[in-house]
Structures are given as structure tokens and as C-alpha cells.
Amino acid sequence: MAEPADRFYESQGLRLHYVDWGNVSAPPLILIHGGLDHCRNWDAIARDLQAHFHIMAPDLRGHGDSEWAKGSSYSLADNVYDLTRLMRFAGLQDAAFVGHSMGGMVALAYAGTYPEKVSRLVVLDGAFLSDSQPAPIAEQMSRWIDQLDRISEHQESTFRTIEEAAKRLSTRNKRLTPALAQHLARHGVRQGSDGLYRWKFDHYQRARAPYRLWPEDYIALWSRITCPTLLMWGDESFLPDPADLLAHFKSAELQKIAGAGHWLHHDRLDVVLASLRRLLDVPQPAQAR
């Protein structure tokens, strides 16, 4: 299948987008992107695994071709609810999940809420707990309000061409090949009536609302996950080594990948694919044996 089909569903009044890679009779596999990203960043993985799974990759609310939330409602709980709506819309009883960064946190929370609905779980550099104590609620409220005010005054980045946007992505991850940067930019920007290109994501999803989950909440959810779980981490990531988090899971393993930063599936695609095939019980390609 050269290109996936665009699909839409509704959640909390929002029109949300996902791509469907076909093969509907195969077991379902859901790929969940990270913050400031979009569903087409999974294309290389989807193409490799498409023969074995019915793959769906959503654009989280406020990202890609999904609608932006009104009132900046971008909590983890909102994203988990959207995922339940996608599962219901697609008629899925259970699925394997792969999530990157924030998408990994969403997948973990979903798996902890509905452990019976997740058959396998892989998290790419997305398991993280803050070691700081919650600030007093008045301080949290004040910070959140200040954030929203700053975002409302934010001037969006604009690009004359998709190539300019691709160059911006390459400054964030110097391992991106020109072709991959071009692909990510092409699906990550939209052209306005003024002819300029802007990122598709909503800047309001950066705000840290005072009703988010705290470390003890994540731990309580993670401890309920029953499926085989793989946490992957790049040794050059800006996130800390998640080794200490394994104690919070019933059945989880950690794989550290050398020479990779936060975007593991872009930096070391070969290693990530091999690990996904192993955990998802898919035969390795003949040349990789």
C-alpha cells in the first residue's frame, strides 16, 4: 500500500484524524506520535509492518489534521479519552500500541486504565516521572494563566517553502536525512491564504494545566498494565534513563539504544524495527536473521 487512507472520527465535539494502512483482517496496531508531531512520522514503521497488522495512526487533538481544542483542553486524560473513541469507532476490542514521547505516556495511561484491551505495548522514549513536588495550587494556577497569556501573544513561525520548514526540523534533529526531513515537513505544515506555511500543531497544547496527573497517578496506572511492555531509550536523549521505572511495571523490559536521541525511530530505525518485530512476534526479514 503506497499511501494510507485518511479517516476521521469525533471526540468531545472535535473532528479528529487518523490514517489507516489497511489489512483490516490482521491484528490491530495503533501508533501514537509525540508532542508537536503528526501521524505520518510513523510511515517507515507502518510500511515495514503493514503486511502483519491493521495499522492505524492517529493525529492527537491539536496536531496534524485533527481539529484544535477550544479552551486549550489538552490534558493527558483528554488524549486517553480520544483513544477510547478511536477504538470504539474502529470497532476494536484490543490492540497492540506503540507510542513515542507524549504518545508513549498516552499509551501507558490507556493501558493502565484498560489493561485487558492492550495486547502488547512499546514506548519510545516516553516513560518519565518528574521528581519535583507539586507547587501550591495557587502557584500552579498563576503559572498556567501566565502561560496561556504568553501563548495568546505568540507569533507563529512561518516558512516560504516546505524546504524551509524541513531545514528547521533538521536543526532539531541533526540525524534526519534530507528526504525524511522533507517528508516530515510536508505532512507537518499547512499553507495559509497568504501563501506562507505554518506548523499544524496548536501552541496551546504546550500549556501545563493545574489538573494534570502527578507521579503517584502514573505509577498507579503503570502498575495495572499486564501485557508485555518494552521501554526503549536512546542514550543521547534529553530524558533521563528510565531504568528505575521498571519496578512500577508487572512485565516490562528496558532497551537502551546507542547512538540515538529522543526520536529513536528516526535515528536508529533498523534497531527499533528489529525490537518491534521481536516484541510483536513478527518474523525478522531474512537478511536480518
C-alpha positions as CSV (number, residue, x, y, z in Angstrom):
1,M,0.0,0.0,0.0
2,A,1.7,3.2,-1.2
3,E,-0.3,5.7,0.9
4,P,-2.6,5.2,3.9
5,A,-6.3,6.2,3.8
6,D,-7.4,9.3,5.7
7,R,-10.1,8.7,8.2
8,F,-12.0,10.9,10.7
9,Y,-13.9,10.4,13.9
10,E,-15.4,12.6,16.6
11,S,-14.4,13.0,20.2
12,Q,-15.7,15.7,22.6
13,G,-17.0,17.6,19.6
14,L,-13.7,17.6,17.8
15,R,-13.1,16.1,14.3
16,L,-10.0,14.0,14.8
17,H,-7.9,12.5,12.0
18,Y,-6.1,9.2,11.6
19,V,-4.5,7.3,8.8
20,D,-5.5,3.7,8.1
21,W,-2.9,1.4,6.4
22,G,-5.4,-1.3,5.5
23,N,-5.1,-5.0,6.0
24,V,-8.3,-5.0,8.1
25,S,-8.3,-8.7,8.8
26,A,-4.9,-8.6,10.6
27,P,-4.5,-7.8,14.3
28,P,-4.7,-4.1,15.1
29,L,-1.7,-2.0,15.8
30,I,-2.0,1.7,17.0
31,L,0.9,4.1,16.5
32,I,0.7,7.3,18.6
33,H,3.0,10.2,17.9
34,G,4.6,12.6,20.3
35,G,4.0,16.3,21.0
36,L,4.4,18.8,18.2
37,D,4.4,15.9,15.7
38,H,1.9,14.1,13.5
39,C,0.8,10.7,12.4
40,R,2.9,10.5,9.2
41,N,6.1,10.4,11.2
42,W,5.4,6.6,11.5
43,D,5.4,5.9,7.8
44,A,8.6,3.9,7.7
45,I,7.5,1.6,10.5
46,A,4.0,1.3,9.2
47,R,5.2,0.3,5.7
48,D,7.5,-2.3,7.3
49,L,4.8,-3.9,9.5
50,Q,1.7,-3.4,7.3
51,A,1.7,-6.9,6.0
52,H,1.3,-8.2,9.6
53,F,-1.1,-5.7,11.2
54,H,-4.0,-3.5,10.6
55,I,-2.2,-0.3,11.4
56,M,-3.9,3.0,12.4
57,A,-2.0,6.1,13.4
58,P,-4.0,9.0,14.9
59,D,-3.2,12.7,14.9
60,L,-3.7,13.7,18.5
61,R,-6.0,16.6,19.1
62,G,-4.3,19.9,18.2
63,H,-1.9,18.1,15.9
64,G,-1.6,17.2,12.2
65,D,-5.0,17.2,10.5
66,S,-7.1,16.9,13.7
67,E,-9.0,19.8,15.0
68,W,-7.7,22.1,17.7
69,A,-9.4,22.1,21.0
70,K,-11.4,25.1,22.1
71,G,-10.3,26.3,25.5
72,S,-6.9,24.6,25.3
73,S,-8.1,21.3,26.7
74,Y,-5.0,19.1,26.1
75,S,-4.7,17.1,29.2
76,L,-3.4,13.5,29.2
77,A,-6.9,12.4,30.2
78,D,-8.4,14.1,27.1
79,N,-6.0,12.3,24.9
80,V,-6.8,9.0,26.6
81,Y,-10.5,9.6,26.0
82,D,-9.9,10.3,22.4
83,L,-8.1,7.0,22.1
84,T,-11.1,5.2,23.6
85,R,-13.3,6.9,21.0
86,L,-11.0,5.8,18.2
87,M,-11.0,2.2,19.4
88,R,-14.9,2.3,19.6
89,F,-15.1,3.9,16.2
90,A,-12.8,1.4,14.6
91,G,-14.7,-1.5,16.3
92,L,-11.6,-2.8,18.1
93,Q,-11.7,-4.8,21.3
94,D,-8.0,-4.8,21.8
95,A,-4.8,-3.8,20.0
96,A,-1.0,-3.5,20.3
97,F,0.2,0.0,20.9
98,V,3.4,1.8,20.1
99,G,3.9,5.4,21.4
100,H,6.6,7.9,21.1
101,S,7.3,10.6,23.7
102,M,4.0,12.1,24.8
103,G,2.3,9.5,22.8
104,G,4.0,6.9,24.9
105,M,2.6,8.5,28.0
106,V,-0.9,8.4,26.5
107,A,-0.4,4.7,25.6
108,L,0.8,3.9,29.1
109,A,-2.2,5.7,30.7
110,Y,-4.6,3.9,28.3
111,A,-3.0,0.5,29.1
112,G,-3.2,1.2,32.8
113,T,-6.9,2.2,32.6
114,Y,-7.9,-0.7,30.3
115,P,-5.2,-3.4,30.7
116,E,-7.5,-6.1,29.1
117,K,-7.6,-4.1,25.9
118,V,-3.8,-3.9,25.2
119,S,-2.0,-7.0,23.9
120,R,1.5,-5.5,23.5
121,L,3.0,-2.1,24.4
122,V,6.1,-0.4,23.2
123,V,7.1,3.1,24.4
124,L,9.8,5.0,22.6
125,D,11.5,7.5,24.9
126,G,8.2,8.3,26.6
127,A,8.3,6.9,30.2
128,F,9.2,9.7,32.5
129,L,8.4,10.9,36.1
130,S,9.1,14.3,37.5
131,D,11.0,14.2,40.8
132,S,9.7,17.6,41.8
133,Q,6.9,18.1,44.3
134,P,3.7,19.8,43.2
135,A,3.7,23.5,43.8
136,P,0.9,25.0,45.9
137,I,-2.3,25.1,43.8
138,A,-2.4,28.9,43.8
139,E,1.1,28.9,42.2
140,Q,0.1,26.3,39.7
141,M,-3.0,28.3,38.7
142,S,-0.9,31.5,38.3
143,R,1.7,29.8,36.2
144,W,-0.9,28.3,33.9
145,I,-2.7,31.6,33.4
146,D,0.6,33.3,32.6
147,Q,1.4,30.5,30.1
148,L,-1.9,31.0,28.4
149,D,-1.4,34.7,28.2
150,R,2.1,34.3,26.6
151,I,0.8,31.8,24.1
152,S,-2.0,34.1,23.1
153,E,0.6,36.7,22.1
154,H,2.9,34.1,20.4
155,Q,3.8,34.9,16.8
156,E,3.7,31.7,14.7
157,S,6.7,30.6,12.7
158,T,6.2,31.0,9.0
159,F,8.0,29.5,6.1
160,R,8.0,30.5,2.4
161,T,8.5,26.9,1.3
162,I,8.3,23.4,2.7
163,E,12.1,23.1,2.2
164,E,12.5,25.9,4.8
165,A,10.3,24.0,7.3
166,A,12.4,20.9,6.6
167,K,15.6,22.8,7.4
168,R,14.0,23.9,10.7
169,L,13.3,20.2,11.6
170,S,16.9,19.3,10.8
171,T,18.2,21.8,13.3
172,R,16.1,20.0,16.0
173,N,17.5,16.5,15.0
174,K,20.7,16.6,13.0
175,R,20.4,12.8,12.2
176,L,17.4,13.4,9.9
177,T,18.2,12.7,6.3
178,P,17.1,15.4,3.9
179,A,14.4,13.1,2.5
180,L,13.0,12.3,5.9
181,A,13.1,16.0,7.0
182,Q,11.2,16.8,3.7
183,H,8.6,14.1,4.4
184,L,8.0,15.2,8.0
185,A,7.8,18.9,7.0
186,R,5.4,18.2,4.1
187,H,2.9,16.5,6.4
188,G,3.6,18.9,9.3
189,V,2.7,22.2,7.8
190,R,-0.3,23.7,6.0
191,Q,-0.3,26.7,3.6
192,G,-2.3,29.7,4.6
193,S,-4.2,32.2,2.4
194,D,-1.1,34.4,2.4
195,G,0.9,31.7,0.8
196,L,3.1,31.0,3.8
197,Y,3.4,27.7,5.6
198,R,2.8,27.2,9.3
199,W,3.1,24.2,11.7
200,K,-0.2,22.3,12.0
201,F,0.1,21.9,15.8
202,D,-1.8,24.2,18.3
203,H,0.7,26.1,20.5
204,Y,-1.9,26.0,23.3
205,Q,-1.1,22.3,23.9
206,R,2.2,23.5,25.4
207,A,0.4,24.9,28.5
208,R,0.7,22.8,31.7
209,A,-2.7,22.9,33.3
210,P,-3.1,22.5,37.0
211,Y,-5.3,19.4,36.6
212,R,-2.6,17.1,35.2
213,L,-1.6,13.8,36.6
214,W,1.1,13.6,39.2
215,P,3.8,10.9,39.6
216,E,1.8,8.8,42.0
217,D,-1.1,8.7,39.5
218,Y,1.2,7.5,36.7
219,I,2.7,4.8,39.0
220,A,-0.8,3.6,39.9
221,L,-1.7,3.3,36.2
222,W,1.5,1.6,35.2
223,S,1.2,-1.0,38.0
224,R,-2.0,-2.2,36.4
225,I,-0.5,-2.9,32.9
226,T,-0.5,-6.7,32.3
227,C,0.7,-7.0,28.7
228,P,4.4,-7.5,27.6
229,T,5.9,-4.0,27.7
230,L,9.1,-2.7,26.1
231,L,10.5,0.7,27.1
232,M,13.1,2.0,24.6
233,W,15.5,4.8,25.4
234,G,18.2,6.5,23.4
235,D,21.5,7.1,25.2
236,E,21.6,10.6,23.8
237,S,18.1,11.5,24.8
238,F,17.3,14.6,26.8
239,L,15.1,12.5,29.0
240,P,16.7,10.5,31.9
241,D,17.4,6.8,31.8
242,P,14.1,5.1,32.8
243,A,15.8,2.1,34.4
244,D,14.4,3.0,37.8
245,L,10.8,2.9,36.4
246,L,10.8,-0.8,35.7
247,A,9.9,-1.6,39.3
248,H,6.5,0.0,38.7
249,F,5.5,-2.5,36.0
250,K,4.4,-6.1,36.2
251,S,6.1,-7.2,33.0
252,A,8.4,-4.6,31.4
253,E,11.9,-4.6,29.9
254,L,14.2,-1.8,29.0
255,Q,16.2,-1.5,25.8
256,K,18.9,1.2,25.7
257,I,19.9,2.2,22.1
258,A,23.3,3.6,21.5
259,G,23.7,6.5,19.1
260,A,20.1,7.6,19.3
261,G,18.4,10.7,20.8
262,H,14.8,11.4,21.5
263,W,13.5,10.4,18.0
264,L,14.6,6.8,18.2
265,H,12.6,5.6,15.2
266,H,14.3,8.3,13.0
267,D,17.8,7.9,14.5
268,R,18.0,4.1,14.6
269,L,15.2,2.8,12.5
270,D,16.8,-0.6,12.0
271,V,17.2,-1.3,15.7
272,V,13.7,0.0,16.5
273,L,12.1,-2.2,13.8
274,A,14.0,-5.3,14.9
275,S,12.8,-4.7,18.5
276,L,9.3,-4.1,17.4
277,R,9.2,-7.3,15.4
278,R,10.5,-9.2,18.4
279,L,8.0,-7.9,20.9
280,L,5.1,-8.0,18.4
281,D,6.0,-11.6,17.5
282,V,6.7,-10.8,13.8
283,P,9.3,-12.8,11.9
284,Q,12.5,-10.8,11.2
285,P,13.3,-10.2,7.5
286,A,15.5,-12.9,6.0
287,Q,18.6,-10.6,5.7
288,A,18.3,-9.7,9.4
289,R,18.5,-13.2,10.7
